[in-house]
Amino acid sequence: MQDTKVDPKLVAELTEREEKRLEDSTPKSYELFKRASQHMPMGVASTYHARDPYPVYFTHGKGPHIWTVEGQEIADFHNGYGCMVQGHAHPLIVEAIQKRAPLGTQFGLPTEDAITMAEHLSGAFKLPQWRFVNSGSEATMDAIRVARGFTGREPLVKMFGSYHGHHDYVMVSLGVKDFGEVGPRDNYKSISYGAGIPQCSIDLTVAVPFNDIENMTKRIERMVAEGNAPAALIMEPAMMNLGVVLPDLEFLKAVRAVTKKHGIVLIFDEVKTGICTARGGAVERWGVLPDMICLGKALAGGTPCGAIGGTEEIMAKVNDGTVFQVGTYSGNPLSMAAARASFEQVMTDEAYTHLNHLNDRIIAGCDAVCAKYDFPGYTVGISSKGCVNFASGKITDYESFIKHQDHELVALAWLYNFNRGIIIAPGREEEWTLSITHTDADIDLYVSAFDELIHDVTA
Ligand SMILES: Cc1ncc(COP(=O)(O)O)c(C=O)c1O
């Protein structure tokens, strides 16, 4: 129930009703799931595609909509976990891919489009040197290695609860549901996210609270005093894997100051905020310049791609061969062509203006629903990203997210959306991603489904 005061019995009843409705409308998906389970754990290619009791499978997408194998058209607010801010099968991106494919898609040799993209990113994100990879995880993994090679240190600091990909350095101190074991805010314990992460990796990664200058600073100063100075601090400038939690600008400035003071490489993980919130991501929006930036997701219009930006001084370690930053598919011509089309022709100033308009509309609509039913929820959003917090208490970091968010209600909201022709990313921590192809009608559909949900849970 947490602080929405919605009767958990009512939520359980509605969840059962909506789950049955979903299952009745997705018989083909169930058949595919049975087939898929023979050869894929959970019947999916990645655990993030899974759903209990079975996932819905999809065939195709166009603009703001995607289609299930049952043929149901769905307004897509999931957008591939934020990759598809351009909308599905954008004609200019399709054209770029179609032009590139017959010329060869992979050489393991350099091509000109990567140079052009590095020039574009240098201009937008204000860091001069770039390398390309194939995912957000690769970007954060390699950025951390570069930072370690540059500083000659090993410890890593992250924000408690933040997600930076699926490699061992960062699968620490997230997804924790019980804060009883975590310890005080200036001395959080490091906790593995699932099995298989070596203890040495867990021990090297220290988590501090987001938006808490005092406890973040205390922990870092103590690490330095104990001869355990961090190589890097990695953070999302706005936390996106617990809905959306905006930064207090003073916090970003304090992080910048303490990392500069101790020679700690500040890495902004802009895998979600980059491209989706502004062409130059959080750097453009908040004006705090880190030492390194990681990009992924929306960078290449739905083709696999990531990027790492850095200062001249730091990237000199890659330039002189001290640190190996490599990858067979890095800067592959297909992704680079799609990234160029996206950057040069699709994510224009008008596109961002449209996203801001849509986000204002969805936020105003959902806020009006909360007011109409006197429901203690509130919205947060920037540009293409946003969420409704099913909470009255303010969510400023992971600890307050766990304390205030009504997680059962979030799960019910997902079912309500799906059964009314809308999809958002599953999981209690996900936010919506709007695409430049959404229209006011898509937004109004979302708001009307939200209205129905809040009407039913407050009845
Ligand atoms: C902030 C952030 N960083 C890194 C990643 C990892 O990206 P990928 O899944 O492409 O490896 C994600 C993925 O959700 C993310 O949200």
The ligand as an SDF file (V2000), in Angstrom:
LIG
                    3D

 16 16  0  0  0  0  0  0  0  0999 V2000
   21.6320    4.1500  -17.5500 C   0  0  0  0  0  0  0  0  0  0  0  0
   21.9790    2.8980  -18.2680 C   0  0  0  0  0  0  0  0  0  0  0  0
   23.2680    2.5890  -18.4940 N   0  0  0  0  0  0  0  0  0  0  0  0
   23.6320    1.4830  -19.1610 C   0  0  0  0  0  0  0  0  0  0  0  0
   22.6900    0.6020  -19.6130 C   0  0  0  0  0  0  0  0  0  0  0  0
   23.0950   -0.6350  -20.3310 C   0  0  0  0  0  0  0  0  0  0  0  0
   22.7790   -0.5560  -21.6740 O   0  0  0  0  0  0  0  0  0  0  0  0
   22.6400   -1.8960  -22.5450 P   0  0  0  0  0  0  0  0  0  0  0  0
   21.4440   -2.6040  -22.0440 O   0  0  0  0  0  0  0  0  0  0  0  0
   22.5180   -1.3800  -23.9500 O   0  0  0  0  0  0  0  0  0  0  0  0
   23.8820   -2.6640  -22.3550 O   0  0  0  0  0  0  0  0  0  0  0  0
   21.3350    0.8690  -19.3960 C   0  0  0  0  0  0  0  0  0  0  0  0
   20.2940   -0.0740  -19.8460 C   0  0  0  0  0  0  0  0  0  0  0  0
   19.1550   -0.0450  -19.4530 O   0  0  0  0  0  0  0  0  0  0  0  0
   20.9660    2.0490  -18.7080 C   0  0  0  0  0  0  0  0  0  0  0  0
   19.6810    2.3440  -18.4530 O   0  0  0  0  0  0  0  0  0  0  0  0
  1  2  1  0
  2  3  1  0
  2 15  2  0
  3  4  2  0
  4  5  1  0
  5  6  1  0
  5 12  2  0
  6  7  1  0
  7  8  1  0
  8  9  2  0
  8 10  1  0
  8 11  1  0
 12 13  1  0
 12 15  1  0
 13 14  2  0
 15 16  1  0
M  END
$$$$
